Amino acid sequence: MKRWGVFVALLTTLALPASARAQTNGKIIFERGGCFWVMGPDGSNPIQIGNQFAADLCPGNNRDPVWSPDGTRIAFISDTHTTLPANIYVMNADGSNLVRLVDAIGDLEPAWSPDGTKIAFTSNRDGIVGSIYTIDVDGTNLQRVTNSPPASDGQPAWSPDGTRIAFSTNEGGIGIHIGVVNVDGTGRTDFDPNIAFGMNPAWSRDGTRIAFSGDGTANPQEIFVMNTDGTQQTPLTTNTFPDIKPAWSPDSTMIAFERNISGLTYVFVMNADGSGQTNLTPTDGGNAPDWQRAHTCQLTITPTFATGTLDLGFVLQNSAPATWGTWLLYTGGVVKLWSIPIPAVSPAISFHVPIAGFPSIGFIGLLTAIQTPTQALCFDFKIVNTH
């Protein structure tokens, strides 16, 4: 009975309400007054990030905050306490564990890779032109992705599958426009624009579209969307106010962006077709929004037992790197079968794990869960008779 009590406690720790597990659109982070704030996707409950960030850097020249894929960390740019123009920092979502990632001249515009292991950024560290670089999140393994002088490249945005990076460039003397390149620097493609400018690319989370800011024929900078091959460039905002820095919601149904009204900046959101434009920060303003990628996942287990083999069938999908664990429970205790780190898995995959020579010990329980350091996102529990 004591062992089963441990099992019940384990289930209590892992279990989350179905509504929490189904959440997709997380919080929006933005900059205001040299500090970072987070708020709900509807603008509710704005909270200033505190702890070490507030003590060391806020207020200051802090900008470009971006969420990590698992929603637990934030990368950003600051030159508040250094003689260098800009540095990349990483911190926990609550402002703790603040770390300067790299100390070099002019590193800007960080963007997390979808698997959370790398950060792409803009730098002119060669002293010649701005280029796209990547670096591991521990500050090692610096790689140059673009190198096309005299053209300057900047504002990187990863494709959801992590194989390509969209960016802005002035290559070819055709004005600033959007390009795409493979992560290893090959396969560079620049989209010949039918608009004056193309900047701030943002790849939709479903991988089908790229949002960006560009100049219309008679309007200041507006938000556009196009296919990932550069076709069907379509304006979403058409007004007299400059709109820049689009950021997709995790479910690809909405876009947050920055709007300048009479010299003051505000965080707006709209539907992906441009409708429903709403000011989330009408009182105090804000800029440079980024949308938290809240976890979504699917995990089911279908165990069977026959002729001495326990066969574990799984269906697995998760939106970001996590830890996957599976436990076996029986009258004699609890056995951890495995607890392993796994990358993002999409779309869902099905597979089997056969365990041959399994003893006939009667009814057993099997618990499997996808976990982050702070919570379980998906779990399933099944009972099977091994007689």
N, C-alpha and C positions, 0 to 999 in steps of 0.2 A: 504493500500500500504506500509505503514511503516513496518508492520509485515512481509510482503513478502520480503522487503529489508533485514530484519534480516535473513530470510530463505536463500536468495541468498548469504549473507555473510557467513552463516554457511556452505553452500555447497562449497564455495570457500576455506574455511579453511580446510575442510575435504578432498577435492578432491586431488588425486595424479595421475600423468600420469600412464597409464596401464603398461608401461615398468618398472616404479618404483615399482608398486605393485607386479609385477611378479618376481622381483629379488630374487635369492636364495643364491648365493655364495657371502658372505660379505667380509670384509677386513681380512687380516692376521696380527695378532700381533706376535711380536718376540722380543727377547732380543738382544741388541748390546751395548757393552761397559758399562754395568751396568745400562742402561736405556732401556725403552720400545719404540718400533716403531710400526706403523701400515702402511700397504701398500695395494694396490689393489691386487686381486687374481692373476693378471699377473705380479706383482712386481712393478707396476707403482705408482708414487706419494708417496714415503716413507716419513712419517712425524713422528718426535719424539713427544711422549706424554709429555705435559707440565703441566702448572698450579701447583697445590699443590704438585703433585707427583715430578715434576722436582725441585721444591724449597726445599722439605724436604728430598727426598730419592735418587735423581738421580744426578750424578752417584753414584752407591753403589752396594752392594751385593743383587741385586734384580733378581728373577728368577721365572720360571714356571708361566708365565701369561696365564690366561684362561678367555675367554669371558663368560658372563652370557647368558642364553638362549635367552633373548630378545635383546642381542647385545648392551645394554646400559651401562653395568658395567664390571669391570675386577677384578678378584681375583688373588693374586700373593703371593709370599714368599719374605720376606726381613728380614735381620738382620743388616741393616745399622745403626740404632740408638737405639740399645738395647744390653744389656749384655747377653740376651738369644740367643741360637743358631739360631732360626728361628721363625718367626711369620707370620700369615696369615693376609693380608690386603685386603680391598675392596675399589675400587674407581670408579667414573664415567669414561666413555670411554675417556673423554678429560683430565683426571688426576685430576679433582676437587673432593671435598667431600671425601678425603682420611680418612679411618677409619681402625684402627687395630682391627681385629675381635676377637682375643683371644690372651692371653699372657701366653704362656706355653712353656715348653722345647721341642724343636725339632719337631714342626709341619711343615709338608712338603706336596708338591704335591696336591694342592687343585683341586677339580673337582666339578662343579656345577651340582645339580640335574636338570633334564629336566624341572621341573616346576619352577625353580628359587628360591625355598624356602630354600634349604639346600646346604651345601658344604661338600663333603666327602674329607678326607685328611689322610695322614700318620702321625703317632706319636708314639714315645716311651715314652709317658708321665708316664707310669707305671714303667719305669726304668728297664724293663725286655726285651721286644721284641717290634719291630715295629708292629703296628696293624692299621687297617682301622677304622676310626671314622667318624661320621657325626655330623654336628652342624647346627642350623638354622642360616640364614644370619644375624640375629641381635645378634649373639654370645650366644644364649641360647640353651637349650635342647641338650646338648652333649650326644651322644650315641656311645657306642663301638659296632662295627659290627663284627670284627674278633678277636679271642683270642685263638691262638693255639700254645703256647710255647712248645718246643723251636723254632718253626718256626717264621720267621719274614715275614710280609705282607706289601705291599706298592703299590704305583702308581695306585690309584683307578680310574675307568672309569665307568660311569653310563650307563646302557642300556637305549635306547630311551624311553621306557615306564616307567622308574623310579623304577622298581621293583627289579633289580639286579645290582650288582657291579662286574666288572671284575678287577683283580688285579694281581700283581706278587708276588710270594712266593717261599721260599726255603723249604717248608714242605716236609717231607718224604725222605730227603737225596737224591733226584733225580736231583739236580741242580735247578737253578732258572727257574720257569715256570709260566704259566698263570693259575689262578683259577677264579671261579665265585661263588658268594654267594648272597643269598637274602638280601635285605636291613635290615631285622630284624636279620640277622646273621645266619639264618637257611639255609639248603640246600646247604652247601658248597661242591663244586666239583672242584677238581684239575685235569687239563688236563695233563696226562702223556706225556711228550714231546718226539718227535723224533728228536729234535734238542738240542744243548747244553744249550742254554739259551732262555728264553722267558720273555721279559720285555716290559714296556711302552704300555700296551694294550690300544686300542682305538676302541670303538664300532661304527660301521657305523650308520649313521643317519636313514637308512631304517631298522635297526635292524637285518640284515641278516648275518653280518660278523664282525669279530674282527681283526683289524690290530695290529701288534706288532713287536718289534725288537728282533732278535734272531741270533745266530751264525749258519752259514751254515757249511757244511762238510769241505770246503777248503777256506772259505772266512771269513773276519771279520764280525762284526755284520751287519745284513741286515734287510730290512723290509719284513715281511711275512704277509699273510692274511690267515684266517681259518674260518670255520663255527662256529657258536656260541656254538656248542657242542664240539669243539676242533678237529673236523675232517677236512681233506683236508688242512693240513698246507702247504701253497704254497709260495715259495719265489717270491718277486716282484722285488727286486734289487739284482744283482749278479755282484759284482765288487770288487776292492781291497780297497775300502774306507768304513769306518764304517758309517752306516746309522742307526739313532735312532729317537725316539719320533715322530711317525706318528700321523697325525691329519686329519680326514676326512673333505672333503668339505660338506656343508649342503645338497647338492643333491646327496651325496654318489658316485659321478663319479670321484673324484680326491682325492689325498692324499698329504698333505704337510709333510715334514720331514726334519730332520737335518742331514747334511753330513759333515764329517770331512775329509778335504783334506790337507795333510801335516801339520797337527796341527792347521789348521784354519777351523772354522765351517761356513757353509752356509745354507740358507733356500732353499730347492728344492721343486718342486711339480711334480707330475706324474699322469697319468691316473690310475684308479683303477686296471687295469690289469698290471701295471708296465711300460707301454710304455710312451713315451713323457717326459722323465725325464729332467727337466729344472731348472737351477740355477736362482733364483729370486734376489739374493743378491751377484752377482759376484764381485763387487768392494769392499764393506765394510763388507761383511759377516753378520752373524746373527745366532741365535739358538733358540730352544724351540718354534716352531711356534704353533699357535692355530688359527682355522678358525672361523670367526664370523658367528653366526647362524642368518642370515638375515631372516626376517619374510616372510612367505608365508601364504596365507589364501584364503578362499572362503566364500562369504556371499551373499545370494540372499534372497529376500522376495517376496512372492506371496500372496497378500491380496485378499480376497473375502468378499462380504457382502450379507447376506440373512437372512430374518425374524428377523431383529434386532440384529444379531450377526456379528461382524467384526472378521473374522478369518485370523490370520497372519500365513502364512506358511513360514518356514525358512529352508535353507540348510546352515550349519555352519561348518567351519573347520579353525583352526588357529594353527600355529606351535609353539606358545609360549604364556604364560599368557598375557592377555591384558584386556582392558575395552570394553564392548559391550554396545552400546547405541542405542536407537530407539526413534524417534521423530515423532509426528503427526502434520501436517500443514494444516490449513484451513483458510478461509477468516477472521476469528476473531483472529488468532494468531498462536502461536507455543506451543505445549504441549510436554514435555518430558515424554515419557511413562516409560522408565527405563534407568539407566546407572549403570551397575554392573560389578565387576571384574569376569573374567572367566579364567579357566585354559587352558592349551593347549588341543586342541580337534583334534584328528586324529584317524581313518579316518573321513570323513565328516559324519555328522548326519543330519537327517531331522526330523522336529517336527512342531507342530502347537500351537499357543497361541490364543485361542478364547476369545473375549471380548463381553460378552452378554449384552443386553440392550443398545446397541450403538444407538445414535439418528440418524435420517435421516437428515443429514445436507448437502447433495450434495457431490460435488467432494472434496476429501481430498488427501493430499500427505503424504507418509510414507517414512521416511529416516532411514536407519539403518547402523551402522558403527562399525568396530573393530578398536580400537585406542590404541596407546602407548602414553606416556606423551608428545611426540613431534610430532606425525603424525598419520594420519589415514592410515591403511593398506588395508582395503577393505571397500567398501560401496555399497549400492544399494538404488535406489529411485523408487517408484512406485506410480501411481495415481489410485484411485478406486472411483467409484460412489456409495454413500451410499443410494441413493433413491431406 
